[in-house]
Amino acid sequence: MTQLEKDLKAKYRGDTIVSPSTPLVTEKPKSNVPSNIVVGAKVKILPSAKKYATGQAIPAFIKGS
């Protein structure tokens, strides 16, 4: 929050903002997910699934189908 506050104040004043150099976090693909899933393909939602990749909760009636 402190860095955000500093960046906002600097932007408001017209200063150049220098972000801290932190490496990007990259995730490795999960081994149990097939890589050949394409848009529009039918997939089965596991009963243990809680959220879609977008972060939205998966309704109970969708799980297992």
Backbone bond lengths (Angstrom), bond angles and torsions (degrees), N, CA, C in turn:
res aa  C-N    CA-C-N  psi(-1)  N-CA   C-N-CA  omega(-1)  CA-C   N-CA-C  phi
1 M - - - 1.440 - - 1.531 110.54 -
2 T 1.315 115.52 -36.90 1.460 119.53 -179.91 1.519 110.53 -62.50
3 Q 1.337 116.21 -44.17 1.465 120.01 179.84 1.515 110.56 -64.31
4 L 1.330 117.50 -40.18 1.462 121.32 177.96 1.523 110.20 -61.02
5 E 1.312 116.64 -44.69 1.466 120.82 179.21 1.531 110.94 -60.65
6 K 1.331 116.49 -43.86 1.467 120.65 178.65 1.523 110.93 -62.65
7 D 1.355 116.48 -43.79 1.465 120.45 -179.80 1.524 111.69 -63.46
8 L 1.325 116.35 -41.85 1.467 119.86 179.52 1.526 111.69 -65.15
9 K 1.318 116.69 -42.27 1.469 120.14 178.34 1.527 110.27 -64.44
10 A 1.331 116.42 -41.83 1.459 120.39 -179.98 1.524 110.72 -64.76
11 K 1.315 117.08 -42.03 1.465 121.11 179.59 1.523 110.35 -64.22
12 Y 1.324 116.48 -41.18 1.458 121.12 -179.67 1.534 110.69 -63.19
13 R 1.333 115.84 -37.98 1.467 120.27 179.45 1.524 111.62 -79.53
14 G 1.325 117.89 -14.84 1.462 121.20 -179.09 1.509 113.07 91.05
15 D 1.325 117.71 12.02 1.465 121.35 178.42 1.523 110.16 -73.14
16 T 1.316 115.45 161.83 1.456 120.84 174.45 1.520 108.42 -81.23
17 I 1.321 115.77 132.79 1.461 120.48 -178.57 1.516 108.57 -97.63
18 V 1.314 115.54 128.96 1.457 121.67 176.54 1.515 106.67 -113.98
19 S 1.315 116.08 113.20 1.462 120.65 -179.96 1.519 109.37 -80.75
20 P 1.315 116.87 147.91 1.464 118.92 176.64 1.524 110.08 -64.38
21 S 1.319 115.69 145.44 1.465 118.92 -177.90 1.520 109.12 -86.56
22 T 1.326 114.95 100.83 1.457 120.39 176.49 1.520 107.30 -121.94
23 P 1.323 116.33 139.58 1.461 118.18 -179.38 1.527 110.52 -68.34
24 L 1.320 115.74 147.25 1.454 120.55 177.11 1.519 110.04 -70.85
25 V 1.309 116.20 142.05 1.453 120.99 177.84 1.519 108.03 -87.00
26 T 1.301 115.89 124.25 1.454 119.87 178.47 1.521 108.16 -120.10
27 E 1.301 115.38 139.44 1.450 120.35 178.73 1.513 109.60 -102.05
28 K 1.317 115.70 141.57 1.450 120.17 173.93 1.519 107.54 -81.61
29 P 1.320 118.36 145.45 1.464 119.44 176.70 1.521 110.14 -60.32
30 K 1.303 116.21 143.72 1.456 120.51 178.99 1.523 108.45 -72.96
31 S 1.316 115.26 138.14 1.463 119.75 -174.67 1.523 113.05 -68.59
32 N 1.332 118.82 -22.81 1.457 120.18 -177.47 1.531 113.00 -89.26
33 V 1.321 117.50 3.60 1.465 121.25 179.87 1.527 108.56 -104.83
34 P 1.344 117.14 119.67 1.466 118.43 178.89 1.526 111.28 -62.87
35 S 1.310 116.66 140.90 1.460 120.60 -178.07 1.520 112.35 -85.97
36 N 1.330 117.60 -2.50 1.458 119.64 -176.87 1.531 112.41 -98.36
37 I 1.316 118.45 20.94 1.463 121.54 177.14 1.522 107.81 -77.92
38 V 1.331 116.08 128.83 1.455 120.94 -179.89 1.526 109.41 -119.78
39 V 1.290 116.89 162.91 1.454 122.09 178.33 1.520 109.18 -59.36
40 G 1.316 116.66 130.32 1.449 121.48 179.24 1.521 113.71 94.17
41 A 1.343 117.53 -9.26 1.459 120.67 179.72 1.526 109.83 -72.10
42 K 1.330 116.72 148.63 1.458 121.60 176.22 1.519 108.20 -86.27
43 V 1.325 116.04 132.44 1.456 122.34 179.34 1.520 108.74 -130.78
44 K 1.320 116.50 159.66 1.458 121.31 177.55 1.526 107.91 -101.32
45 I 1.326 115.61 130.11 1.465 120.87 178.15 1.529 107.69 -88.32
46 L 1.308 117.56 123.25 1.455 121.23 179.92 1.523 110.60 -65.39
47 P 1.322 117.88 144.84 1.470 120.63 177.96 1.534 112.71 -60.80
48 S 1.324 117.46 -24.77 1.467 121.05 -179.13 1.533 113.17 -84.53
49 A 1.339 117.46 -6.56 1.466 121.23 -178.45 1.524 110.18 -65.54
50 K 1.333 116.84 140.88 1.457 121.56 -178.03 1.534 112.44 -113.14
51 K 1.357 116.61 -39.17 1.460 120.07 -175.57 1.521 110.53 -138.95
52 Y 1.340 114.84 149.42 1.462 120.84 171.54 1.532 108.30 -71.50
53 A 1.329 118.02 169.19 1.462 122.38 177.98 1.523 111.13 -60.64
54 T 1.329 117.29 -23.75 1.467 121.17 179.88 1.519 112.56 -79.49
55 G 1.343 116.91 -9.90 1.450 120.60 179.84 1.518 113.56 99.76
56 Q 1.329 117.51 -8.66 1.456 120.69 179.06 1.526 109.53 -74.65
57 A 1.335 116.00 145.00 1.457 121.10 178.11 1.523 110.08 -68.71
58 I 1.327 116.14 143.36 1.457 121.31 178.23 1.529 107.94 -90.51
59 P 1.338 117.89 122.64 1.462 120.16 179.27 1.530 111.18 -63.31
60 A 1.333 116.99 149.73 1.458 122.42 -176.96 1.529 111.58 -59.96
61 F 1.337 118.57 -35.44 1.464 119.95 -176.80 1.525 112.92 -70.50
62 I 1.324 118.19 -13.67 1.463 122.89 179.00 1.529 110.58 -87.15
63 K 1.325 117.52 -32.91 1.459 122.03 -174.97 1.510 111.23 -61.88
64 G 1.331 115.40 137.70 1.451 121.65 178.56 1.517 114.79 83.06
65 S 1.327 116.93 -0.96 1.465 118.94 179.58 1.500 110.61 -117.20
